[in-house]
Amino acid sequence: MNNNCIFCKIIGNEISSFTLYEDDDFKVIMDISPAAKGHAVLMPKKHIANVFEVEEEVASKAFGVAVKVAKAMKEELKCDGLNILQNSGEAAGQTVFHFHIHLIPRFKNDSVQITWACKSYGEGEAESIAAAIRKRLAKFLLP
C-alpha cells in the first residue's frame, strides 16, 4: 500500500466508493467522474504504478475480471459496446499512478470522445520499428 495513493486509500476503505466487485487481488469501483453511466475502474489491491511494473500473472487475472465485469455491464446496461482503456505514464494521460483499467460502457450516438489523430509511416519506417521492437521483445519472452 502507498499512503499517498488515492486508490490505495479506496482499497483500504479510507475513502468510500461504490464497489462492483472485490476479491483478494482486485477491487472494481464506479468511477466518480464517469465518461458514461456505468463507467468503472478495476485496480489491483497491490500498489503497482503502471503497466511497466505489472507481473504477467496479475495482468492475466485483471483481464479475466475485466471480461466478467464487461459481460455484466452489457447485460445490465444494454450497452452497444465497451471501451477497455489503460493509461500508463503521464504522457499517456495517467493521472492516478496506481495501475488501473477503465471499463466504459458505450451507446450508439453517445457523446463520449476517445479518439486520436491518425498518423502514417514513412517508407520503411513501420518495418524498421517492428524489427527493433521484436528484438527487444525477445528478452521478455524467454522463460
Secondary structure, DSSP 8 states (H G I E B T S, - for coil): --TT-HHHHHHTTSS---EEEE-SSEEEEE-SS-SSTT-EEEEESS---SGGG--HHHHHHHHHHHHHHHHHHHHHH--SEEEEE---SGGGT--S-S--EEEEEE-TT-------------TTHHHHHHHHHHHHHHHHH--
